[in-house]
Amino acid sequence: MTKHRVTLALLFGLALAFSASSRLQAQPQNGTAVQETEDAVKVTTYKRFVDNREPNPGVAYQAAKDYMVRYGKEDDQYTRYLKQWITAFEKDERQDALLRAIYGEKNYAGGFAMAKRVMADDPEDVKSLIALGYGGYLATTNAKNETFNADSERYAQKAIQLLESGKAPDAWEPFRNKEDALASLHYAIGFNELKLRPEEAIGRFIKVTQIDSDLKKTPSTYYLLAVAYEQGPYKRLSADYTKRFADQPETPESKAALESLNKVMDLIIDAYARAVALAGTDPQHQAKKAEWTKRLTDLYKFRHQNSDAGLNEFVAGVLVKPLPQP
């Protein structure tokens, strides 16, 4: 990861020249006088800082700290500049540590523990917001840890808002581009909503299918959409139908309720069919494809007088049809 490329570039301003008598000189700013000194330690320390700003910022940071310990009370253009540079370096280091914890070390607790300080540095640090927004999903799937879901969703929503307003990080990694990041954030929110708020998750997964990213063509997107329909509106409408109309003569009201229930089932069937179609022959999806196919077959037969006639053709043609809306 390239460090300090933006923040430090904004602060990069002072240049050194050395005379035969080893005096420290800085180019004057706005007509200010050139500073001169016979202090060899001052010259050496500042030169070590300047020489390492770009090739080795860590060494430059230590030199800047050393300089400030000795000369920080002077309050001149050098100390003021170094204060700014040190602040920017430490800010970038905190951001890098957060990104490394979440993406590299899988230390989700550590990453989220840094979040408050990193967000205090910059509430619109979209790069960190993306990592934190996606980090809850990573913690859930990689570590079976749902502790960070609520915070992660809040960060993800903020990241989406900023991305849609035109703000962008200096680099998209580990995502491919803006669309990939946006789709991944919606997917992460939907995944975390699935257990407690499945009806809200539906909108998230539909949003994923509307963004031109790899997730639009990923089988799990449609499987999770099917589960959201099942756990959300279908479960709710089924319970209501059973309570109000079970073992009762058909009425216009019960007929309308059953029609609503069947419409949701058709949405579930469509989503499972898309998951199965996208799984294709990819080896990594075959175990799940078998499960999805079984569930799809059961639901399809329920809606077609216990017959699976036409199911293969339905699956073969489902991806050329627009995704039905709830």
N, C-alpha and C positions, 0 to 999 in steps of 0.2 A: 504494500500500500504506500503510495507516494504521500509524504507528510508535508504539512505546512506550506503547500503550494499556493494557496489563495491568501490566507491570513498574513503570512510572513511577507508575501510579495507586496502587500499593501503597506507594510511597515518598512520595507527595505529602502533605506535612503541614505545612510551615512557612508562615506568612502574614506579610506585612509591613504595617506602618502607619507613616505618616510624620508627624512633628510639625512645628510651625512652625520649629523650629531645625534641621530636616533631620537628625534623629537616626534611626539605624537601630534599629528595634524589631522583635522577634519575639514572637509570642504565647507566654507562658510555658507550659512543659509540666510537669505534675505539681507545680505550685507553685514551679517554679524562677523565679529573678528575671529580669526583663526586661533584656536587654542594651541598652546605649545607647552611642553613639559619635559623636564629632565628625568622624570620617574621611569626608569627602565621597566619596572614591573607593570606599570600602567600601560606602556607601549606593548609589551609582550602579551599581556592578558587580552587587551583589546584586539590585537592582531590575531591571536588564536581564535577569538570569537568571529572576526570578519572572515578569516580563511576557511572556517568550517560551517558558515551559515547554510550553504547549499549542499556541499558534499557530505557533511556529517553534523546534522543539527544537534545531536546529543552532546557532542563535544563542545559545540558552540554554546549550548545551554549552560554547561558547567562553567565555561569561561565567563559567560555573562553573569552567572551567580557569583563567581569569584571576584569579578570586577565590582559588583554592587556591594559585596561585603566590605571591600576596601574603600570604595569611592562613592558609595550610594548617597552620602550626605552632601555631595557637591551640588546637586540639583542643576546640572547643565544639560546641554543638548545630548550628551552621551548617556548620562544616567537616565534622562527621560525616555530616550529611545530604547535603552535596554530594558527599562521597566515594561514598556509596551511589548517588546519582543518576548520577554520572559512570560508575560501574561498570555500572549497568543500561543506560544509554544506549549504551555501547560494546558491551555484549553484544547489544543489539537491532540495532546497526549491523552487527555481524558476521553475524548471522542474515540480515538484509536483503541483505547483499552476497552471501551464499551463494545465496539464493533468486533474486536478480537474475541471477547468473552462470549458473545452470542453466536457469531458465525464460525469461529475457529475452535475455541476451547469447549464450546457447549456448556459453559458455566453460566447458566441462565440466571441463577440467584445473584451471582456477581455482577452480571450485566445490568439487571434491573436495580441492583443496589446503587449503581452509578448514575441511574437515570435522573434523579432529582438534581444532582450537581451539574450534569451535562445540559439539562434543560434550563437550568439557571444561567448557564453561560450564554445560551441562545435558545429561546423558546421556539424558534422556527428553524432549528437545526434539522432539516428534512432528512438528512442521511441517517442521523441517530433515530429519528422518529420512525423511519421505515424499519430499521433493525428492531426497535422495541415493539413496533406493531406486528411484525412477523415473528418476533421472538416468542410470544405466547404460544403460537401454533407449534413452533419448533420444540418448546419445552414440553408441550402436551404429547406430541408424537414421538419425540426422541427420548424423553425422560419420564413420561407418564406423570408430569407435574402440571397441574392446572392452577397453581397458586397465582400465576401472573396473568390469568385470562382477562380479568376486569381492567387492569392497568394497560395491558397490551391492546385491548380493543379501543381504549381511549386514545392511545398513541397512534394506532392505525387510522382512526377516523381523522385525527389531526393531520397525519401524513397525506391522506387522500385529499383532504381539503387544500393543502398547500400544493400538491402536485397538480391538481385540477385548476389551480389559480395560475399555474405557469412556473412555480418554483421548482428547481431541480438540484440534485446533489452534484458535486464535482465529478463523481463517477458512480455508475449504476451497480457495480459488482456488490453482491453475487447475482444480481438480476441482469437481464440482457438489455433492457431499455425501460422507458417510462411505462409502456403498456404492460410489460411483464411485472413491474413493481406494483402497478395499480391492481392488476388481476390477482396477484399473490396476496395483497392486503385484503381485498374483498373476500378471497377464498379463506384466508386465515380467520377473518371475523365470522364468516358463515360457519366454518368448522367449529369455532368456539361457542357460537350461538346454538348449535344443533341440539345440544342436550337440554337446555333450559328454555330457549326461545326459538323453536323450529320454524314457526311461521315467519319470523324475521329473517331466518337463515335462507329461506326461499329466495327473497329478493337479492341477497348477496350472491348466491350461486347463479342466478339469472344474469346479474350484472357481469359476473366473470365470463359468461358465454357471449356477452356483447362487446368484449374487449379483444382486440386482435393479438392474442398471446398464445403460447403453447397450452395453457390451461383450458382454452376454448376447445382444444382437441384432445383433452385428457379424460379418459374414462371415469376417473373418480369424481370429477366435477358433476357428472350426470348421475352417478350413483348416489352421491351425497344430496343432490337435488331430490332424487326419488325418496330418500330417507326423510328429508325435511317435509315433503308432502305427506308421507305416511305418518310421521310423528306429530305433525301439526294439524292441518285442516282435516285430513282423513280421520284421524283419531278423534278429533273434536266432533265432526259431523256424524261419525259412526256412533259415538256414545249418545249424542242427542237423538239420533234416529231410533236407537234401541230403547231409550227411555220413553220416548213419546209415541212410537208407532209399532213396537214389537208386538206380534200376535194380535194385531188390530186389523179390522177390515180396511182396505185401501180407500183413501180419501184424496181429494185433490191436493191437500196439504202434504200428506205422506208421500204422494207421488212426486211432488216438487222436491221434497227433502231427499228422496232416493235419487232423483235426477242429479241433484247437486253432489251427492256422494259419488255417483258414478262418473261425473265429470272430473273429480279429483283423482279417482282411480285411473282414468284414462291419461291424466297427466303423469301419474306414477309409471304407468306402462310405457309411455313415450320416453320418459327419462331412463328407465332401465334398458329400453331398446337401444338408445343412443350409447349408453355405457357398453353394452355388449358389442355393438357395431364398431365402436372405436377401439375396443380391446383387440379385435381382429385376431391375428395369429401371434401377436407379440408374446414371447415366452413369459415375461414378467407379469402379465395380466391374466394368464390362463386359469390359475386357481380361483381368482376372484370372478373371472368370467363364468366359470361353472356355477358359482353361487348365484350370480346375477341372472344367468339364464334360467335357472330353476325357479327363482322368484318371479321372473318375467313370465315364464310359462304358466305358472299357477294363476297369476292375475289375469293373463290374457284368456285362459280357458274359463275363468269365472265370468268374464264379460262376453264370452262367445259360446254359451251353452255347452260348456265342458269340452270344447273342441279347440285344438291348436292349429286348425286349418288356416293358412294364410300368415302364420306367425313369421316364418322364415322370410317371406316376401316383405313383410312389414319391417323387419329388422334391416333387410338389405336396402330398403329405400328411405329409411327414416332420416338419414343425415342430409338428404337434399331438401327436406321440408323445414320451414321455419320452426323454431322452438315455440310451442304453444305457450301462451301467457296464462297465468292463474286468473 
